[in-house]
Amino acid sequence: MTTPTTVATTPFPDQKPGTSGLRKKVPVFRQPNYVENFVQAIFDTLPDKAGATLVLGGDGRFLNREVVQKTLRLAAGNGFGRVLVGRGGLLSTPAASCVIRKAQALGGIILSASHNPGGPEGDFGIKFNAANGGPAPESLTNAIFERAKALTEYRLVEAPDLDLDTLSDTRLGGMTVTVIDPVADYAALMRTLIDFDAVSRLFASGFRMRFDAMSAVTGPYATAILEGMLGAPKGTVVNATPKEDFGGHHPDPNPVHCHDLFDLMQGPDAPDFGAASDGDGDRNMIVAPGLFVTPSDSLALLAAHAHRAPGYAGGLAGVARSMPTSRAADRVAAALGIKAYETPTGWKFFGNLLDAGLITLCGEESAGTGSNHVREKDGLWAVLLWLNILAATGERADALVRAHWQTYGRDYYARHDYEEVDSDAANGLMDALRQKLAGLPGTRIGDLTVSTADEFAYRDPVDGSLTERQGIRIGFAEDARAVFRLSGTGTAGATLRVYLERYENAPDRLDLPVAEVLASVVAAARTLAEIAPRTGRPEPSVVT
């Protein structure tokens, strides 16, 4: 049947997108009409969709193929002219952004819950990216939620499932479905940014690397580019086949969930460079021999050396970091004489700055780094830029990081996550801390003195919008800081994130144990927020 069918439905009250779309447990998405309602709500908020091009794909987690098929039928029922879908239903988040921009599409639907676990009882997510390739702005996600609450019907073309595994064009109603190679456009873009010849020579010289794709979507990209195009030895990429449950692992590239790689890089036979990416390919972990590189330091180092890669040879317009990210990148920007921006967490805030040409590089402490080549964070791109810098400098990765600290000082940094805390308890903690702010400056806590205390609000320099209640910041006179924020990316309870940093620039204080340097900041943060009494958690779930 090619004529669209209208199906009556009733709204779900919980379809409010967060910072990265709608994320819920898989059983929630498997409720009858749940996917159809939310996708229809997206389509109902899009003007000019008749005949337009849509990009579609996801990270391959459980339910990915089923939701791709449903979305194709809904797109045909809503008058789209063409959908570009990654082979097998796969597209990494940065590759989707790349394809949206290259195809000048109206936007794209990305199926992912990013770094959250997958499987039948795991997490799933649906988000819409706009025509610039970036996450939908808050005005659009609010409109989607309002539409979802009032939805009474959805429209689709009823048809059997399409073949997603063969590169082809297929008609679905009045719409063309084009199955594309998910890697091709992305790899072509990387060639314009990175000196592939220099990196190929690096591998030919005997350089050894381990890339852990975590049984997630970056596997095919890393294999094609690192091993196929750059000549890295076979087996450089491990866990390279995407799996619906990520092999039973939590696809978050940090020392806890990626411990095999982390342990290898600390061992006596460590390769020259270690890296990993997450569920949907937008995050990265960098590990030098014997040294974990924090995402904050990675952003700063990339900013300092980006000019060594062809795509950034002309220098940087500016850099931006999310507020909880350490101030290391700010120090590089000051040395380069360029502007550094501090934004709320959420890639859409970087999108405005990128579109306006105000910045070239940006990053978040949660292992997301990116540039103006797409409008998403990009895990594999960050790894390739690192390789370009290593090839250009001839330095070992650990030596490069230590040289950076000698030049700019070191922002010792850690993040403590208290996961699945009771939501009322987490909100009560933040409310109590909020009420203390005015009286905190001048307070002595251990060997630290509070110098500033506020709740971060952001006035967008491009569109003038104001975003409030983005995290509580406590600054200490000793050049240290603690930040408290509730995360919007989980699907159960609340996650309290506590970000801790302290700056040191004395030459003999640049290579100390992180826990030792941060001990007084950790103690002050726990005391100020009354974490253990209010949450019942004496220790965090994860420390990164």
C-alpha positions as CSV (number, residue, x, y, z in Angstrom):
1,M,0.0,0.0,0.0
2,T,1.4,3.5,-0.9
3,T,-1.4,5.7,0.4
4,P,-0.7,7.1,3.9
5,T,-2.8,5.6,6.7
6,T,-4.0,7.6,9.7
7,V,-3.9,5.7,13.0
8,A,-5.7,7.0,16.1
9,T,-3.6,7.2,19.3
10,T,-3.5,8.7,22.7
11,P,-0.7,10.8,24.1
12,F,2.0,9.7,26.5
13,P,2.7,12.3,29.2
14,D,6.4,11.4,29.6
15,Q,7.8,12.3,26.2
16,K,9.8,15.3,27.2
17,P,13.2,15.4,25.4
18,G,16.3,16.1,27.5
19,T,19.6,17.5,26.5
20,S,20.1,14.7,24.1
21,G,16.6,13.7,23.0
22,L,14.2,11.3,24.5
23,R,15.9,8.6,26.6
24,K,14.0,5.8,28.4
25,K,14.4,2.1,29.1
26,V,13.7,-0.2,26.2
27,P,10.4,-1.6,27.7
28,V,9.1,2.0,27.7
29,F,9.8,2.4,24.0
30,R,8.2,-1.0,23.3
31,Q,4.8,0.1,24.4
32,P,2.3,0.2,21.6
33,N,2.4,3.5,19.7
34,Y,5.2,5.0,21.9
35,V,7.8,5.3,19.2
36,E,5.2,6.3,16.6
37,N,3.8,9.1,18.8
38,F,7.1,10.6,19.5
39,V,8.4,10.5,15.9
40,Q,5.0,11.9,14.7
41,A,5.4,14.7,17.3
42,I,8.8,15.5,15.8
43,F,7.5,15.6,12.2
44,D,4.5,17.7,13.2
45,T,6.8,20.5,14.5
46,L,8.9,20.6,11.2
47,P,7.8,23.1,8.6
48,D,8.7,22.5,4.9
49,K,8.9,18.7,5.3
50,A,7.0,18.0,2.1
51,G,9.5,16.6,-0.4
52,A,12.4,17.2,2.0
53,T,15.4,15.0,2.8
54,L,15.8,13.3,6.2
55,V,18.8,11.4,7.5
56,L,18.2,8.4,9.7
57,G,20.4,6.0,11.6
58,G,21.6,4.9,15.0
59,D,24.2,3.1,17.1
60,G,22.9,-0.4,16.5
61,R,21.7,-1.0,20.1
62,F,18.7,-3.3,20.8
63,L,15.5,-1.9,19.0
64,N,17.6,0.1,16.5
65,R,16.4,-1.8,13.4
66,E,12.8,-2.0,14.5
67,V,12.6,1.8,15.1
68,V,14.4,2.5,11.8
69,Q,11.7,0.6,10.0
70,K,8.9,2.4,11.9
71,T,10.5,5.8,11.3
72,L,10.8,5.1,7.5
73,R,7.1,4.3,7.3
74,L,6.2,7.4,9.3
75,A,8.5,9.6,7.1
76,A,6.7,8.3,4.0
77,G,3.3,9.0,5.6
78,N,4.4,12.5,6.4
79,G,5.4,13.5,2.9
80,F,9.2,13.4,3.0
81,G,10.8,13.1,-0.4
82,R,13.9,11.1,0.6
83,V,15.5,9.4,3.5
84,L,19.2,8.6,3.7
85,V,19.6,5.7,6.1
86,G,22.9,4.1,7.1
87,R,23.5,0.5,6.0
88,G,22.2,-1.8,8.7
89,G,20.5,1.1,10.2
90,L,23.8,2.4,11.5
91,L,25.1,5.9,11.7
92,S,27.4,7.3,14.4
93,T,26.2,10.5,15.8
94,P,29.0,12.6,14.2
95,A,28.6,10.8,10.9
96,A,24.9,11.6,11.0
97,S,25.7,15.3,11.5
98,C,28.2,15.1,8.6
99,V,25.6,13.5,6.3
100,I,22.9,16.0,7.2
101,R,25.2,18.9,6.4
102,K,26.6,17.4,3.2
103,A,23.1,16.4,1.9
104,Q,21.6,19.7,3.0
105,A,18.9,17.7,4.6
106,L,16.0,19.2,6.7
107,G,17.5,17.3,9.6
108,G,18.0,13.8,10.9
109,I,16.7,11.3,13.5
110,I,19.4,9.6,15.5
111,L,18.6,6.5,17.5
112,S,20.9,6.3,20.5
113,A,21.2,6.6,24.2
114,S,24.9,7.4,23.7
115,H,27.0,5.9,26.4
116,N,24.2,4.3,28.3
117,P,23.9,0.5,28.4
118,G,21.9,-1.4,25.7
119,G,20.0,-4.6,25.5
120,P,16.4,-5.7,26.1
121,E,16.4,-4.1,29.5
122,G,18.8,-1.4,28.7
123,D,18.3,2.2,27.4
124,F,17.2,3.6,24.1
125,G,16.9,7.1,22.7
126,I,15.5,9.1,19.8
127,K,16.7,12.6,19.0
128,F,16.3,15.1,16.2
129,N,19.2,17.0,14.7
130,A,18.5,20.2,12.8
131,A,19.6,21.3,9.4
132,N,23.0,22.5,10.7
133,G,23.7,18.9,11.8
134,G,23.4,19.8,15.5
135,P,21.0,18.8,18.3
136,A,17.6,20.5,18.2
137,P,17.5,23.8,20.1
138,E,15.4,24.0,23.2
139,S,12.7,25.9,21.5
140,L,12.2,22.9,19.1
141,T,12.4,20.2,21.8
142,N,9.8,22.2,23.9
143,A,7.6,22.3,20.8
144,I,8.0,18.6,20.3
145,F,6.9,17.9,23.9
146,E,3.9,20.1,23.6
147,R,2.8,18.4,20.4
148,A,3.4,14.9,22.0
149,K,1.1,15.8,24.9
150,A,-1.7,16.7,22.5
151,L,-1.2,14.0,19.8
152,T,-4.3,12.1,18.7
153,E,-3.1,10.4,15.5
154,Y,0.0,9.5,13.5
155,R,0.4,8.9,9.7
156,L,2.4,6.2,8.0
157,V,2.6,4.2,4.8
158,E,2.0,0.5,5.7
159,A,4.6,-1.7,4.0
160,P,6.9,-4.7,4.8
161,D,10.3,-4.0,6.3
162,L,12.8,-2.8,3.8
163,D,16.2,-4.3,3.2
164,L,18.7,-2.2,5.2
165,D,21.8,-4.2,4.4
166,T,22.2,-3.5,0.7
167,L,23.2,-0.1,-0.8
168,S,20.2,0.7,-2.8
169,D,17.3,3.0,-3.6
170,T,13.8,1.8,-2.8
171,R,10.4,3.5,-3.1
172,L,8.2,3.6,0.0
173,G,4.9,5.3,-1.0
174,G,6.0,8.6,-2.6
175,M,9.4,8.6,-0.9
176,T,12.8,7.3,-1.9
177,V,14.8,5.4,0.8
178,T,18.5,5.4,0.0
179,V,20.7,3.0,2.0
180,I,24.1,4.6,2.2
181,D,27.6,3.5,3.3
182,P,27.6,4.9,6.8
183,V,31.4,5.5,6.7
184,A,32.1,7.0,3.3
185,D,31.0,10.6,3.8
186,Y,32.6,10.8,7.2
187,A,35.9,9.3,6.0
188,A,36.0,11.8,3.1
189,L,35.5,14.7,5.6
190,M,38.3,13.4,7.8
191,R,40.7,13.4,4.8
192,T,40.2,17.1,4.5
193,L,41.1,17.8,8.1
194,I,43.8,15.3,9.0
195,D,47.2,14.7,7.3
196,F,46.5,11.1,6.4
197,D,50.0,10.7,4.8
198,A,51.7,11.8,8.0
199,V,49.7,9.4,10.1
200,S,50.3,6.6,7.7
201,R,54.0,7.2,7.9
202,L,53.7,7.1,11.7
203,F,52.1,3.6,11.6
204,A,54.6,2.5,9.0
205,S,57.4,3.4,11.4
206,G,56.2,0.8,13.9
207,F,53.9,3.0,16.0
208,R,51.5,0.8,18.0
209,M,48.0,1.7,19.0
210,R,45.0,0.1,20.6
211,F,41.5,1.5,19.8
212,D,38.6,-0.1,21.8
213,A,35.3,0.4,19.9
214,M,33.5,-1.1,22.9
215,S,31.3,-3.3,20.6
216,A,29.6,-0.1,19.5
217,V,29.0,1.9,16.4
218,T,32.5,3.3,15.9
219,G,33.9,-0.1,15.2
220,P,33.3,0.0,11.4
221,Y,34.5,3.6,11.2
222,A,37.8,3.0,13.1
223,T,38.5,-0.2,11.2
224,A,37.9,1.4,7.8
225,I,40.0,4.5,8.6
226,L,42.7,3.3,11.0
227,E,43.4,-0.1,9.6
228,G,42.1,0.4,6.0
229,M,43.1,3.9,5.1
230,L,46.0,4.7,7.5
231,G,47.7,1.3,7.5
232,A,47.5,0.5,11.2
233,P,48.1,-3.2,11.8
234,K,45.1,-5.5,11.8
235,G,43.8,-5.9,15.3
236,T,44.6,-2.3,16.2
237,V,40.8,-1.9,16.6
238,V,39.3,-4.3,19.2
239,N,35.6,-4.9,20.0
240,A,35.0,-3.7,16.4
241,T,31.6,-5.3,15.7
242,P,28.6,-3.4,16.9
243,K,26.4,-5.5,19.2
244,E,22.8,-4.8,20.3
245,D,23.9,-5.1,24.0
246,F,27.5,-3.8,23.4
247,G,28.7,-7.2,24.4
248,G,27.1,-6.9,27.8
249,H,29.3,-3.9,28.6
250,H,28.6,-0.3,29.5
251,P,29.8,1.6,26.4
252,D,31.2,4.6,28.3
253,P,34.8,5.3,27.5
254,N,36.3,5.9,30.9
255,P,38.9,4.0,33.0
256,V,36.1,2.1,34.9
257,H,34.1,0.8,31.9
258,C,37.1,0.6,29.6
259,H,39.4,-1.0,32.1
260,D,41.0,-3.5,29.7
261,L,42.4,-0.7,27.6
262,F,43.3,1.4,30.7
263,D,45.1,-1.5,32.3
264,L,47.0,-2.3,29.1
265,M,48.2,1.3,28.9
266,Q,49.5,1.2,32.4
267,G,51.4,-2.1,31.8
268,P,55.0,-2.8,30.8
269,D,54.1,-3.6,27.2
270,A,51.8,-0.6,26.6
271,P,51.3,0.5,23.0
272,D,52.3,4.0,22.1
273,F,48.8,5.3,22.2
274,G,45.4,4.1,23.5
275,A,41.9,5.4,22.6
276,A,38.3,4.4,22.8
277,S,34.9,5.6,21.8
278,D,31.4,5.2,23.2
279,G,28.0,3.7,22.1
280,D,27.2,6.3,19.4
281,G,30.7,7.4,18.6
282,D,30.6,11.0,19.9
283,R,32.8,10.5,23.0
284,N,36.5,9.5,23.3
285,M,39.0,8.4,25.9
286,I,42.7,9.1,25.4
287,V,45.3,7.1,27.3
288,A,49.0,7.7,26.9
289,P,51.5,5.1,28.1
290,G,51.2,5.2,31.9
291,L,49.0,8.3,31.8
292,F,45.3,8.8,31.6
293,V,44.6,12.1,29.7
294,T,41.5,13.8,31.1
295,P,39.1,15.1,28.6
296,S,39.7,18.6,29.9
297,D,43.4,18.3,29.2
298,S,42.8,16.6,25.9
299,L,40.8,19.6,24.7
300,A,43.5,22.0,25.9
301,L,46.2,20.1,24.2
302,L,44.3,19.8,20.9
303,A,43.7,23.6,21.0
304,A,47.4,24.2,21.6
305,H,48.5,21.9,18.6
306,A,45.5,22.0,16.2
307,H,47.5,24.1,13.7
308,R,49.6,21.1,13.0
309,A,46.7,19.5,11.1
310,P,45.6,20.7,7.6
311,G,42.1,21.5,8.7
312,Y,43.2,24.0,11.3
313,A,46.4,25.3,9.8
314,G,45.0,28.8,9.7
315,G,44.5,28.9,13.5
316,L,41.5,28.9,15.7
317,A,38.7,31.5,15.9
318,G,38.1,30.7,19.5
319,V,37.5,27.7,21.9
320,A,34.6,26.8,24.1
321,R,34.1,24.4,27.0
322,S,31.1,23.4,29.1
323,M,31.1,25.1,32.5
324,P,32.0,21.9,34.5
325,T,35.0,21.3,32.2
326,S,38.3,22.4,33.7
327,R,39.8,25.7,32.9
328,A,42.8,24.2,31.1
329,A,41.5,25.3,27.6
330,D,41.0,28.8,28.8
331,R,44.8,29.0,29.6
332,V,45.6,28.0,26.1
333,A,43.2,30.4,24.6
334,A,44.7,33.3,26.6
335,A,48.2,32.3,25.3
336,L,46.9,32.2,21.7
337,G,45.1,35.5,22.1
338,I,41.7,34.1,21.3
339,K,38.3,34.1,23.1
340,A,37.3,31.3,25.4
341,Y,33.6,30.7,26.0
342,E,32.0,28.9,29.0
343,T,28.6,27.3,28.2
344,P,26.1,25.1,29.8
345,T,26.4,21.4,29.3
346,G,24.7,20.3,26.0
347,W,26.2,20.4,22.5
348,K,23.5,22.7,21.2
349,F,25.1,25.6,23.0
350,F,28.4,25.0,21.1
351,G,26.3,24.8,17.9
352,N,25.4,28.5,18.0
353,L,29.0,29.5,18.6
354,L,30.2,27.3,15.7
355,D,27.5,28.5,13.3
356,A,28.4,32.1,14.1
357,G,32.1,31.4,13.4
358,L,33.1,32.4,17.0
359,I,34.9,29.2,17.8
360,T,36.7,26.4,16.1
361,L,37.2,23.8,18.8
362,C,35.0,22.9,21.8
363,G,34.7,20.2,24.4
364,E,33.1,18.8,27.5
365,E,34.6,17.0,30.5
366,S,32.3,14.1,29.8
367,A,34.7,13.0,27.0
368,G,33.1,14.9,24.2
369,T,35.4,16.9,21.9
370,G,34.6,18.5,18.6
371,S,35.2,21.2,16.0
372,N,33.5,23.2,13.3
373,H,33.6,20.2,10.9
374,V,30.2,18.9,12.3
375,R,27.8,20.0,14.9
376,E,28.3,17.1,17.3
377,K,31.1,15.9,19.5
378,D,33.2,13.4,17.5
379,G,35.2,10.7,19.2
380,L,37.1,9.3,16.2
381,W,37.9,12.8,14.9
382,A,39.6,13.6,18.3
383,V,41.6,10.4,18.1
384,L,42.7,11.2,14.5
385,L,43.7,14.8,15.5
386,W,45.8,13.3,18.3
387,L,47.5,11.0,15.8
388,N,48.2,13.9,13.5
389,I,49.8,15.9,16.4
390,L,51.9,12.9,17.4
391,A,53.0,12.4,13.8
392,A,53.9,16.1,13.4
393,T,55.8,16.5,16.7
394,G,57.5,13.1,16.9
395,E,56.8,13.1,20.6
396,R,55.4,10.3,22.7
397,A,51.9,11.0,23.9
398,D,52.8,11.1,27.6
399,A,55.8,13.4,27.0
400,L,53.5,15.7,25.0
401,V,51.1,16.0,27.9
402,R,53.8,16.7,30.5
403,A,55.3,19.3,28.2
404,H,51.9,20.9,28.0
405,W,51.7,21.1,31.8
406,Q,55.2,22.6,32.0
407,T,54.0,25.4,29.7
408,Y,50.5,26.1,31.0
409,G,50.4,24.5,34.4
410,R,48.1,21.6,35.4
411,D,44.4,21.6,36.3
412,Y,44.1,18.5,38.4
413,Y,40.6,17.3,37.8
414,A,38.1,14.6,38.7
415,R,34.4,13.9,38.5
416,H,32.5,12.0,41.1
417,D,29.2,10.5,40.0
418,Y,26.5,9.4,42.4
419,E,24.3,7.4,40.2
420,E,20.6,6.5,40.6
421,V,20.2,8.7,43.7
422,D,16.6,9.1,44.8
423,S,15.3,12.1,42.8
424,D,13.8,13.9,45.8
425,A,17.0,13.5,47.8
426,A,19.1,14.8,44.9
427,N,16.8,17.8,44.3
428,G,16.7,18.5,48.1
429,L,20.5,18.5,48.2
430,M,20.7,21.1,45.3
431,D,18.0,23.2,46.9
432,A,19.8,23.3,50.3
433,L,23.1,24.2,48.6
434,R,21.4,26.9,46.6
435,Q,20.0,28.5,49.8
436,K,23.6,28.6,51.3
437,L,25.3,30.4,48.4
438,A,25.0,34.0,49.5
439,G,26.6,33.3,52.8
440,L,29.5,31.1,51.6
441,P,32.2,33.5,50.4
442,G,34.8,33.9,53.1
443,T,33.9,30.6,54.7
444,R,36.9,28.4,55.7
445,I,36.6,24.7,55.1
446,G,39.6,22.7,56.0
447,D,42.6,24.4,54.3
448,L,40.4,26.1,51.6
449,T,38.6,29.4,51.7
450,V,35.4,30.0,49.6
451,S,35.9,33.0,47.4
452,T,32.9,32.7,45.1
453,A,29.6,30.8,45.1
454,D,26.9,31.1,42.5
455,E,24.5,29.2,40.2
456,F,25.6,29.3,36.6
457,A,23.4,31.1,34.1
458,Y,24.4,31.6,30.4
459,R,23.4,34.5,28.1
460,D,24.0,33.2,24.6
461,P,26.2,35.7,22.7
462,V,24.6,34.8,19.4
463,D,20.8,34.7,20.0
464,G,20.7,36.5,23.4
465,S,18.8,33.6,25.1
466,L,19.2,33.1,28.8
467,T,19.7,29.6,30.2
468,E,19.5,29.4,34.0
469,R,20.1,26.8,36.8
470,Q,23.0,25.1,35.0
471,G,25.0,24.0,38.0
472,I,26.2,25.4,41.3
473,R,29.8,26.6,41.4
474,I,32.0,27.0,44.5
475,G,35.3,28.8,43.9
476,F,38.2,28.7,46.4
477,A,40.9,31.3,46.9
478,E,43.5,28.6,46.4
479,D,42.7,28.4,42.7
480,A,40.4,25.4,43.2
481,R,36.7,24.8,42.3
482,A,33.8,22.4,43.0
483,V,30.8,22.2,40.7
484,F,27.5,20.4,41.5
485,R,25.0,19.4,38.8
486,L,22.2,16.9,38.3
487,S,22.6,15.1,35.0
488,G,19.9,14.9,32.3
489,T,21.2,11.8,30.5
490,G,20.2,9.0,32.8
491,T,17.0,7.0,32.7
492,A,16.6,6.0,36.4
493,G,16.6,8.2,39.5
494,A,19.0,11.1,39.4
495,T,22.7,11.3,38.9
496,L,24.5,13.9,41.0
497,R,27.7,14.9,39.4
498,V,30.4,16.7,41.4
499,Y,33.3,18.2,39.4
500,L,36.5,19.0,41.3
501,E,39.6,20.8,40.2
502,R,42.7,22.5,41.5
503,Y,45.4,24.4,39.5
504,E,49.1,23.9,40.1
505,N,52.0,25.5,38.2
506,A,55.0,24.9,40.4
507,P,57.4,22.7,38.3
508,D,57.7,20.2,41.2
509,R,53.9,19.9,41.6
510,L,52.8,18.8,38.1
511,D,53.0,15.1,38.4
512,L,51.4,14.3,41.8
513,P,48.6,11.7,42.4
514,V,45.3,13.4,41.5
515,A,43.6,12.1,44.6
516,E,46.3,13.7,46.8
517,V,46.0,17.1,45.2
518,L,42.2,17.1,45.2
519,A,41.7,15.6,48.7
520,S,40.9,18.9,50.4
521,V,38.6,19.9,47.5
522,V,36.7,16.6,47.7
523,A,36.3,17.0,51.5
524,A,35.0,20.5,51.2
525,A,32.5,19.6,48.5
526,R,31.1,16.7,50.5
527,T,30.8,18.9,53.6
528,L,29.2,21.8,51.8
529,A,26.6,19.7,50.0
530,E,26.1,17.2,52.8
531,I,26.3,14.5,50.3
532,A,26.4,11.4,52.5
533,P,23.6,12.5,54.9
534,R,21.3,13.6,52.1
535,T,21.9,10.8,49.6
536,G,22.9,7.9,51.9
537,R,26.0,7.5,49.7
538,P,29.3,7.8,51.5
539,E,31.2,7.3,48.3
540,P,30.5,8.0,44.6
541,S,29.5,5.3,42.2
542,V,32.1,6.2,39.6
543,V,35.2,8.4,39.8
544,T,36.7,9.6,36.5
